[in-house]
Amino acid sequence: MLTIRIIGTGCERCNQLEKRVIKVLADLNVVADVQHDRDIKKFEFYKLFGTPVLKINGEIKSLGRVPSKSDLKKWMKKSA
C-alpha cells in the first residue's frame, strides 16, 4: 500500500494537490494511506521551505508546486 503525505498549510495549492492525489488514486484504483499534514512546526522538522510538499513512500516527489496528473500517475505506478 502506498503512503502519501501532503505537507502544507492548507492553502489553495495544498488543497488542490490533495484533491488531485485522491482523484488520481481513484482513477488508478489504488489504495493508499493519504494524510495532509498542516502542522507548521513539522515544516521546520522536515527542513521544508516551500509548499505544498508531496511525499510518496517517504520520498519527496514534489516541492513548491502542484504536479500534473500524468506525473502523479507515473510516480504512483512506480511506487506501488
C-alpha positions in Angstrom: 0.0 0.0 0.0 1.2 3.5 -0.8 1.9 6.0 1.9 1.2 9.5 0.6 1.9 12.7 2.7 0.9 16.1 1.6 2.7 18.7 3.7 1.3 22.2 3.5 -0.6 24.9 5.4 -4.0 24.2 3.8 -3.6 27.0 1.2 -5.3 26.7 -2.2 -2.4 24.9 -3.9 -2.0 22.5 -1.0 -5.7 21.6 -1.1 -5.6 21.4 -4.9 -2.8 18.8 -4.6 -4.7 16.8 -2.1 -7.8 16.7 -4.4 -5.6 15.8 -7.4 -3.9 13.0 -5.5 -7.2 11.5 -4.4 -8.6 11.7 -8.0 -5.6 10.0 -9.5 -5.7 7.2 -6.9 -9.4 6.7 -7.8 -8.6 6.7 -11.5 -5.8 4.1 -10.9 -8.0 2.1 -8.4 -5.1 2.2 -6.0 -5.4 2.0 -2.2 -3.2 4.4 -0.3 -2.8 6.0 3.2 -3.2 9.7 2.4 -2.6 12.3 5.0 -2.5 16.1 4.7 -0.2 17.4 7.4 -0.9 21.1 8.1 1.3 21.5 11.2 3.7 24.3 10.6 6.2 23.1 13.2 6.8 20.0 11.2 7.9 22.0 8.2 10.9 23.0 10.3 11.5 19.4 11.4 11.5 18.2 7.8 13.5 21.3 6.8 11.0 22.2 4.1 10.7 25.7 2.8 8.2 25.5 0.0 4.7 24.1 0.0 3.0 22.0 -1.0 5.3 19.0 -0.5 4.3 15.6 -1.8 5.9 12.5 -0.3 5.2 9.0 -1.7 6.5 6.2 0.5 8.8 8.6 2.3 10.4 10.1 -0.8 9.8 13.7 -1.7 8.4 13.8 -5.2 7.4 17.4 -5.5 8.2 20.6 -3.6 6.5 24.0 -4.1 4.2 23.1 -6.9 1.1 21.1 -7.9 2.3 18.3 -10.2 0.3 17.2 -13.2 -2.0 14.2 -13.1 0.4 12.4 -15.5 3.3 12.9 -13.2 1.3 11.7 -10.2 0.2 8.6 -12.1 3.8 7.8 -13.1 5.1 8.2 -9.6 2.3 6.2 -8.0 2.6 3.4 -10.5 6.4 3.3 -9.9 6.0 3.3 -6.1 3.1 0.8 -5.9 
